[in-house]
Amino acid sequence: MSRIDIKKTYKLFIGGQFPRSESGRTYEIKGANGKFIANPALASRKDLRDSVTAAKSALSGWSSATAFNRGQILYRIAEIMEGRRDQFVNEIIALEGGSAKAAEAQVEQAIDLWVWYAGWCDKISTIAGATNPIAGPYYNFTTPEELGVVGIIADQKDSLLGLVAAIAPVIATGNTAVVIASEKRPLPAITLSEALATSDLPAGVLNILTGKVSELAPWLASHMEIDGLDISGADPKIESELRIAGAENLKRIHRFNKSQSPQRMLAFMEAKTVWHPIGV
Amino acid sequence: MDKNPFEYAPAPESRALVSIKAQYGLFINGAWVEPKTKDKFATINPANEEVLSKISQASDSDVDRAVKAARAAYLKTWSKMPAKERGKYLFRIARIMQERAREFAVLETLDNGKPIRESRDVDVPLAAAHFFYHAGWADKLDYAGLGINPKPHGVVGQIIPWNFPLLMLAWKIAPALATGNTVVLKPAETTPLTALLFAEVCQQAELPAGVVNIITGDGATGAALVNHPGVDKIAFTGSTEVGKLIARSIAISGKNATLELGGKAANIVFEDAPIDEAVEGIVNGIFFNQGHVCCAGSRLIVQENIYDDLLAKLKRRMSLIRVGDPLDKNTDLGAINSAAQLAKIKELSASGDTEGAFRWSPDCQLPSKGFWFAPTIFTGVTQSHRIAREEIFGPVLSVLTFRTPQEAIEKANNTPYGLSAGIWSEKGSRILWASKALKAGVIWANTFNKFDPASPFGGYKESGWGREGGRHGLAPYLKGAK
């Protein structure tokens, strides 16, 4: 008799822990072939608020870590993902369908994207900062800094690449994030969170929720402790609703087309300019 | 101190330098036109309530005319012109503004109420410098690190406040034109005159018709401009309240926007600060331009062990502030810009009294006509007081204390605003540590309220979106480089 395999319980990733939804809810995920795959957690508003608290708590430590240190941790995420390559490939095939080759390509691109952003951590300030030649006896410089807590609605189709394209640039610059994974294809996101948990990434820097985008996104947009919003994965039909909710604390709200661009980092950074007199 | 030891003879600047028309039309497509409704409103001198001129109230159809003129100018002229030539127009404008600097300064002081010393030495030279600075960018955008061959948005709608009327115009128009956009600008209702004089400068510079359009009016005119479908991008400086309204309006239209909004800046004085310089910086931080400054250092946060000494020196210095005729070259503190603003300052100050803070002002005589408010400090202020949380936008300073540097940062950051902050200390490592920890877009260390076209300006959090000035200030005016 063949061995009965061990199925995984897919849970949320909040503050470095893997809790079920506090609501006790789950929802059914079916594969591309229509067959049952898993019952991941159906995150609630409370789970989202807990995630924001975790992200806010992690912010000062992560943003004051050296850029070199952040770069090493992002690179380590790539290392850990590489070791789980097959798991990601299998989940993508199961959820998205398509060829093994396409799934492999997506996983490879996602891993390489971590490496790309890992290298950016200690370079973005050089590129985007400036020493400003002002007309007076003052030293004046501008440097980009992390924005704060960023809410991310991840791409709904490319369940792994779209997710990494959104989260890597946000945390590379010292932000922390609350992420809503692809609603119908959430499994690679949860597997990624297991990789994150073993990558020296401090607890709370990334918090990943699974559930209904239509339920969670408005709470993400209106939460006053969230400073920015990547709505790349949101249905365009709810975009103006999210932007109106986000206006309450003037969130920086962006939708991106490219998966690999310094703009994805700069959009969630704030330029700070410092003046000091020069004199003897 | 019973009497001001520094008595000065009056030294008024001549107002014969300016000729103000009895009434003004709208500047659309390079010419003066009457508003469709013929509605006019008065603009007054806030120092004596004298009516200076009658200003046109632009209606929706006037806004439409202006936007169409800007679109036509963009399509036919401005977007086709080589960048090098575009830049030359900005250089011309800068030079004409310098030539007519004193005229602009007097007019600004008449319409706004700010001391001539400030309009002459700060507003006008900085405004001209902004055009000169951005003129040079026009043909160098490929090197700005904002993408290859970056493109303008097209027509930009710009709305500016009354606190630095000409300077805010320059902050808006100079980068917009340098990056190849055309402009419809609405100056504030209470301070339209220098913008209307700027329209003459555009004519003298032979700027192609429609590249800059100046329309006057109230909030309804501004709303019509924000909501006009022909406007590709909005640039606004003003209150956070209106900024949020704009953010909601463009949530539906999908327009781009830069917003420069309110502030409640902390000015932190550490125990090792150079006290005399700090006192000058505190005074400049809150009493510059009557405190009508979004980045004003309106919360003084002092280390407890130097509080008594600092406060005594601050009060002594405040008693030397000369309040009065804005056209007098000796005046330090001019008129409050409007009756409405004066009422707001009085209301918030009254809340300071009722909530338990202690008010102090030097003994100073205020003119009987016009809108005036004595330089004021509140001590015993706690973080929950309205005067510690809300932007007063007047010459009113709230004083708080701290024991540890961490406490200073926590208090400083305890606000939804994040425009600016001040640090006073002789210790380099502490300054850099505090600069990093403060959540504000502009940090002045051992100085305050300094501005320069090359220096990016703009806020964190609810103080706005985007930066103005420097390389960073070009990005919001170019597509794909946001």
Interface residues (C-beta under 8 A of the other chain):
Chain A: S64 I127 A128 A130 N132 P133 I134 A135 G136 Y138 N140 T142 E145 D227 S240 R243 I244 G246 A247 E248 N249 L250 R252 H254 Q263 A267 E270 A271 K272 T273 V274 W275 H276 P277
Chain B: A129 G145 T240 G243 K244 A247 R248 I250 A251 I252 G254 L259 L261 P416 I431 S435 K436 A440 G441 V442 I443 W444 A445 N446 T447 K450 D452 A454 S455 P456 F457 G458 Y460 K461 E462 G464 W465 R467 G470 R471 H472 G480 A481 K482
